[in-house]
Amino acid sequence: MQSENPMISDLVKLINGAAGTLAGMGREAGESARERFREAMGGLDFVSREEFEAVKEMAVAAREESDALRDRIAALEATLAAKGSKAKPAGKSAG
């Protein structure tokens, strides 16, 4: 037969309560630290990898389009220059 000592029982309850309290405090401290970190990082304007890759692809496409337009303008200018050299010089009248 086991006898229960009320003093030991109270001590065990006190230790269990303290352990639970310490565990809760640890969880709260961790959550608080994570929240402060999120707030600090939120002000730094970081972008995700997906956003970066999307903007990078847009920049490449814009560069390619710009190069193609530059080539078209150069071809049009060359065509106009060729037609201009075949036309009559300015200032001379026909006839």
KOLMITI-878833 format. One record per residue: residue in one letter; x, z, y of N, C-alpha, C, O in turn. Coordinates in pm, whole numbers, plus 50000, padded with zeros to 5 digits. Each point is the difference from the previous one (the first is absolute). Layout:
! KOLMITI-878833
+------+-------+-------+-------+-------+-------+-------+-------+-------+-------+-------+-------+-------+
: resn :    nX :    nZ :    nY :   caX :   caZ :   caY :    cX :    cZ :    cY :    oX :    oZ :    oY :
+------+-------+-------+-------+-------+-------+-------+-------+-------+-------+-------+-------+-------+
:    a :     X :     Z :     Y :     X :     Z :     Y :     X :     Z :     Y :     X :     Z :     Y :
...
+------+-------+-------+-------+-------+-------+-------+-------+-------+-------+-------+-------+-------+
! end
This chain:
! KOLMITI-878833
+------+-------+-------+-------+-------+-------+-------+-------+-------+-------+-------+-------+-------+
: resn :    nX :    nZ :    nY :   caX :   caZ :   caY :    cX :    cZ :    cY :    oX :    oZ :    oY :
+------+-------+-------+-------+-------+-------+-------+-------+-------+-------+-------+-------+-------+
:    m : 50082 : 50000 : 49883 : 49918 : 50000 : 50117 : 50087 : 50000 : 50125 : 50099 : 50073 : 50011 :
:    q : 49861 : 49844 : 50082 : 50080 : 49988 : 50121 : 49928 : 50070 : 50114 : 49881 : 49978 : 50024 :
:    s : 50193 : 50106 : 50044 : 49938 : 50070 : 50112 : 50031 : 49925 : 50128 : 50108 : 49943 : 50014 :
:    e : 49799 : 50057 : 50077 : 50020 : 49931 : 50127 : 50033 : 50101 : 50107 : 49927 : 50096 : 50024 :
:    n : 50185 : 49879 : 50039 : 50039 : 50084 : 50110 : 49949 : 49934 : 50127 : 50037 : 49886 : 50028 :
:    p : 49878 : 50181 : 50049 : 49944 : 49938 : 50119 : 50108 : 49963 : 50102 : 49983 : 49906 : 50077 :
:    m : 50125 : 50166 : 49925 : 50108 : 49969 : 50094 : 50066 : 49867 : 49963 : 50028 : 49918 : 50088 :
:    i : 49998 : 50060 : 49783 : 50060 : 49874 : 49956 : 49902 : 49885 : 50021 : 50039 : 49891 : 50042 :
:    s : 49837 : 50133 : 49931 : 49897 : 49897 : 50020 : 49993 : 49960 : 50148 : 49991 : 49881 : 50031 :
:    d : 50012 : 50216 : 50057 : 49999 : 49971 : 50143 : 50126 : 49924 : 50043 : 49994 : 49910 : 50084 :
:    l : 50119 : 50127 : 49859 : 50127 : 49934 : 50032 : 49996 : 49854 : 49955 : 50045 : 49911 : 50072 :
:    v : 49902 : 50064 : 49808 : 49989 : 49863 : 49950 : 49907 : 49919 : 50090 : 50031 : 49885 : 50032 :
:    k : 49857 : 50173 : 50010 : 49908 : 49930 : 50090 : 50068 : 49968 : 50133 : 49983 : 49891 : 50055 :
:    l : 50094 : 50204 : 49996 : 50071 : 49980 : 50126 : 50102 : 49887 : 49989 : 50012 : 49917 : 50090 :
:    i : 50062 : 50081 : 49799 : 50101 : 49895 : 49979 : 49932 : 49864 : 49985 : 50046 : 49901 : 50058 :
:    n : 49846 : 50093 : 49867 : 49927 : 49873 : 49984 : 49945 : 49951 : 50134 : 50008 : 49881 : 50030 :
:    g : 49938 : 50210 : 50048 : 49949 : 49963 : 50132 : 50110 : 49950 : 50092 : 49981 : 49903 : 50073 :
:    a : 50135 : 50163 : 49923 : 50112 : 49958 : 50083 : 50051 : 49864 : 49956 : 50035 : 49917 : 50084 :
:    a : 49970 : 50059 : 49785 : 50047 : 49870 : 49950 : 49905 : 49889 : 50045 : 50044 : 49893 : 50042 :
:    g : 49826 : 50134 : 49950 : 49902 : 49901 : 50046 : 50012 : 49973 : 50149 : 49991 : 49886 : 50044 :
:    t : 50030 : 50220 : 50032 : 50015 : 49986 : 50145 : 50125 : 49920 : 50034 : 49996 : 49912 : 50086 :
:    l : 50115 : 50117 : 49847 : 50124 : 49926 : 50024 : 49986 : 49853 : 49962 : 50051 : 49913 : 50071 :
:    a : 49880 : 50059 : 49819 : 49979 : 49861 : 49960 : 49916 : 49927 : 50104 : 50029 : 49885 : 50035 :
:    g : 49868 : 50180 : 50015 : 49915 : 49941 : 50104 : 50078 : 49975 : 50128 : 49985 : 49896 : 50064 :
:    m : 50100 : 50200 : 49973 : 50081 : 49984 : 50120 : 50098 : 49882 : 49983 : 50023 : 49925 : 50094 :
:    g : 50032 : 50061 : 49787 : 50091 : 49888 : 49973 : 49929 : 49867 : 50014 : 50053 : 49906 : 50059 :
:    r : 49825 : 50085 : 49885 : 49922 : 49876 : 50013 : 49968 : 49970 : 50145 : 50012 : 49886 : 50045 :
:    e : 49947 : 50216 : 50029 : 49967 : 49980 : 50142 : 50123 : 49956 : 50079 : 49990 : 49913 : 50087 :
:    a : 50125 : 50147 : 49885 : 50123 : 49963 : 50071 : 50036 : 49854 : 49970 : 50040 : 49927 : 50090 :
:    g : 49946 : 50032 : 49785 : 50031 : 49862 : 49963 : 49906 : 49901 : 50068 : 50044 : 49897 : 50052 :
:    e : 49827 : 50136 : 49949 : 49903 : 49911 : 50065 : 50025 : 49993 : 50150 : 49989 : 49894 : 50061 :
:    s : 50044 : 50220 : 49998 : 50029 : 50003 : 50144 : 50123 : 49917 : 50033 : 50001 : 49926 : 50099 :
:    a : 50102 : 50085 : 49819 : 50122 : 49922 : 50022 : 49972 : 49851 : 49987 : 50049 : 49920 : 50080 :
:    r : 49873 : 50042 : 49820 : 49965 : 49858 : 49983 : 49921 : 49948 : 50119 : 50022 : 49888 : 50046 :
:    e : 49886 : 50193 : 50003 : 49919 : 49959 : 50116 : 50087 : 49983 : 50124 : 49983 : 49903 : 50075 :
:    r : 50108 : 50190 : 49948 : 50091 : 49987 : 50115 : 50088 : 49876 : 49988 : 50026 : 49932 : 50099 :
:    f : 50019 : 50040 : 49779 : 50083 : 49881 : 49977 : 49919 : 49873 : 50029 : 50050 : 49907 : 50064 :
:    r : 49825 : 50089 : 49888 : 49914 : 49883 : 50027 : 49979 : 49981 : 50150 : 50006 : 49887 : 50050 :
:    e : 49970 : 50221 : 50022 : 49980 : 49991 : 50145 : 50127 : 49950 : 50069 : 49992 : 49917 : 50091 :
:    a : 50123 : 50133 : 49867 : 50126 : 49957 : 50061 : 50026 : 49853 : 49970 : 50042 : 49926 : 50089 :
:    m : 49933 : 50032 : 49790 : 50025 : 49861 : 49962 : 49895 : 49907 : 50062 : 50029 : 49883 : 50027 :
:    g : 49852 : 50167 : 49996 : 49894 : 49918 : 50059 : 50034 : 49953 : 50140 : 49955 : 49893 : 50041 :
:    g : 50123 : 50183 : 50032 : 50036 : 49962 : 50136 : 50115 : 49902 : 50006 : 50035 : 49953 : 50108 :
:    l : 50026 : 50014 : 49778 : 50116 : 49912 : 50000 : 49968 : 49853 : 49977 : 50090 : 49917 : 50002 :
:    d : 49785 : 50049 : 49978 : 49955 : 49862 : 49984 : 50072 : 49925 : 49889 : 50050 : 49890 : 50022 :
:    f : 49957 : 50167 : 49860 : 50055 : 49931 : 49885 : 49896 : 49903 : 49946 : 49880 : 50024 : 50014 :
:    v : 50165 : 49867 : 49925 : 49907 : 49906 : 49937 : 50026 : 50001 : 49850 : 50109 : 50035 : 49954 :
:    s : 49791 : 49925 : 49973 : 50016 : 49995 : 49855 : 50076 : 49874 : 49960 : 50011 : 49906 : 50080 :
:    r : 50039 : 50092 : 49800 : 50073 : 49883 : 49949 : 49910 : 49878 : 49999 : 50044 : 49889 : 50032 :
:    e : 49828 : 50130 : 49932 : 49906 : 49887 : 49994 : 49980 : 49940 : 50139 : 49998 : 49878 : 50016 :
:    e : 49986 : 50208 : 50086 : 49983 : 49951 : 50137 : 50124 : 49925 : 50046 : 49990 : 49896 : 50065 :
:    f : 50128 : 50157 : 49902 : 50125 : 49936 : 50040 : 50013 : 49863 : 49936 : 50035 : 49903 : 50067 :
:    e : 49935 : 50088 : 49804 : 50011 : 49871 : 49930 : 49900 : 49899 : 50056 : 50033 : 49882 : 50012 :
:    a : 49846 : 50163 : 50022 : 49899 : 49909 : 50056 : 50047 : 49944 : 50134 : 49986 : 49881 : 50026 :
:    v : 50069 : 50204 : 50060 : 50047 : 49955 : 50131 : 50122 : 49909 : 49983 : 50016 : 49904 : 50074 :
:    k : 50068 : 50127 : 49829 : 50117 : 49916 : 49973 : 49957 : 49860 : 49959 : 50057 : 49901 : 50047 :
:    e : 49842 : 50088 : 49865 : 49948 : 49870 : 49957 : 49940 : 49925 : 50119 : 50017 : 49878 : 50011 :
:    m : 49913 : 50194 : 50077 : 49943 : 49935 : 50118 : 50110 : 49946 : 50090 : 49985 : 49891 : 50056 :
:    a : 50123 : 50182 : 49959 : 50111 : 49956 : 50084 : 50066 : 49875 : 49942 : 50035 : 49908 : 50074 :
:    v : 49982 : 50089 : 49795 : 50059 : 49882 : 49935 : 49910 : 49879 : 50021 : 50048 : 49891 : 50031 :
:    a : 49821 : 50126 : 49952 : 49906 : 49890 : 50018 : 50002 : 49952 : 50146 : 49996 : 49879 : 50025 :
:    a : 50010 : 50213 : 50068 : 50004 : 49963 : 50142 : 50128 : 49923 : 50032 : 49997 : 49903 : 50076 :
:    r : 50114 : 50141 : 49866 : 50128 : 49930 : 50021 : 49993 : 49858 : 49945 : 50046 : 49905 : 50066 :
:    e : 49898 : 50079 : 49815 : 49988 : 49867 : 49939 : 49911 : 49909 : 50085 : 50031 : 49883 : 50020 :
:    e : 49858 : 50172 : 50028 : 49910 : 49922 : 50084 : 50068 : 49961 : 50131 : 49984 : 49888 : 50049 :
:    s : 50092 : 50203 : 50009 : 50072 : 49973 : 50123 : 50103 : 49888 : 49979 : 50013 : 49911 : 50084 :
:    d : 50059 : 50094 : 49806 : 50099 : 49896 : 49970 : 49932 : 49864 : 49981 : 50050 : 49899 : 50049 :
:    a : 49836 : 50099 : 49881 : 49928 : 49875 : 49979 : 49950 : 49943 : 50133 : 50008 : 49879 : 50022 :
:    l : 49940 : 50206 : 50065 : 49952 : 49954 : 50130 : 50115 : 49949 : 50087 : 49985 : 49900 : 50071 :
:    r : 50130 : 50166 : 49923 : 50116 : 49954 : 50075 : 50042 : 49860 : 49953 : 50033 : 49915 : 50082 :
:    d : 49965 : 50063 : 49787 : 50035 : 49868 : 49946 : 49899 : 49894 : 50043 : 50038 : 49888 : 50034 :
:    r : 49832 : 50148 : 49966 : 49898 : 49903 : 50045 : 50018 : 49966 : 50146 : 49986 : 49883 : 50039 :
:    i : 50044 : 50215 : 50044 : 50020 : 49974 : 50143 : 50122 : 49910 : 50020 : 49996 : 49908 : 50082 :
:    a : 50110 : 50118 : 49845 : 50120 : 49916 : 50012 : 49969 : 49856 : 49960 : 50047 : 49907 : 50065 :
:    a : 49874 : 50074 : 49829 : 49963 : 49865 : 49956 : 49913 : 49931 : 50105 : 50019 : 49882 : 50028 :
:    l : 49887 : 50191 : 50029 : 49915 : 49941 : 50105 : 50081 : 49963 : 50123 : 49980 : 49894 : 50060 :
:    e : 50111 : 50193 : 49979 : 50085 : 49969 : 50115 : 50087 : 49877 : 49973 : 50020 : 49918 : 50090 :
:    a : 50030 : 50070 : 49788 : 50081 : 49883 : 49966 : 49915 : 49874 : 50004 : 50046 : 49895 : 50047 :
:    t : 49829 : 50113 : 49905 : 49910 : 49885 : 50004 : 49970 : 49961 : 50143 : 50003 : 49882 : 50034 :
:    l : 49969 : 50216 : 50051 : 49972 : 49971 : 50141 : 50122 : 49942 : 50071 : 49986 : 49911 : 50083 :
:    a : 50130 : 50136 : 49885 : 50124 : 49949 : 50061 : 50023 : 49855 : 49958 : 50042 : 49918 : 50081 :
:    a : 49930 : 50052 : 49792 : 50018 : 49864 : 49951 : 49901 : 49906 : 50068 : 50037 : 49888 : 50037 :
:    k : 49839 : 50155 : 49979 : 49899 : 49917 : 50068 : 50034 : 49985 : 50148 : 49976 : 49895 : 50058 :
:    g : 50077 : 50208 : 50001 : 50035 : 49998 : 50141 : 50113 : 49902 : 50028 : 50001 : 49939 : 50107 :
:    s : 50092 : 50045 : 49803 : 50112 : 49908 : 50022 : 49955 : 49856 : 49985 : 50065 : 49910 : 50054 :
:    k : 49825 : 50065 : 49875 : 49947 : 49864 : 49984 : 49910 : 49962 : 50118 : 49979 : 49882 : 50025 :
:    a : 49969 : 50215 : 50046 : 49911 : 49972 : 50112 : 50080 : 49947 : 50117 : 50122 : 50016 : 50007 :
:    k : 49806 : 49920 : 50089 : 50067 : 49947 : 50119 : 50050 : 50112 : 50087 : 49934 : 50104 : 50010 :
:    p : 50178 : 49878 : 50053 : 50051 : 50105 : 50087 : 49903 : 50026 : 50116 : 49932 : 49908 : 50046 :
:    a : 50061 : 50213 : 49998 : 49909 : 50037 : 50108 : 50048 : 49939 : 50131 : 50120 : 49987 : 50024 :
:    g : 49785 : 49975 : 50061 : 50033 : 49948 : 50130 : 50003 : 49849 : 50008 : 50001 : 49945 : 50110 :
:    k : 50001 : 49985 : 49778 : 50000 : 49855 : 50002 : 49860 : 49951 : 49968 : 49936 : 50049 : 49907 :
:    s : 50016 : 49857 : 50170 : 49866 : 49949 : 49977 : 50008 : 49872 : 49919 : 50099 : 49927 : 50005 :
:    a : 49796 : 50047 : 49921 : 49993 : 49880 : 49916 : 49948 : 49886 : 50086 : 49887 : 50009 : 50049 :
:    g : 50183 : 49893 : 49970 : 49941 : 49883 : 50059 : 50055 : 49951 : 50119 : 49952 : 49900 : 50053 :
+------+-------+-------+-------+-------+-------+-------+-------+-------+-------+-------+-------+-------+
! end
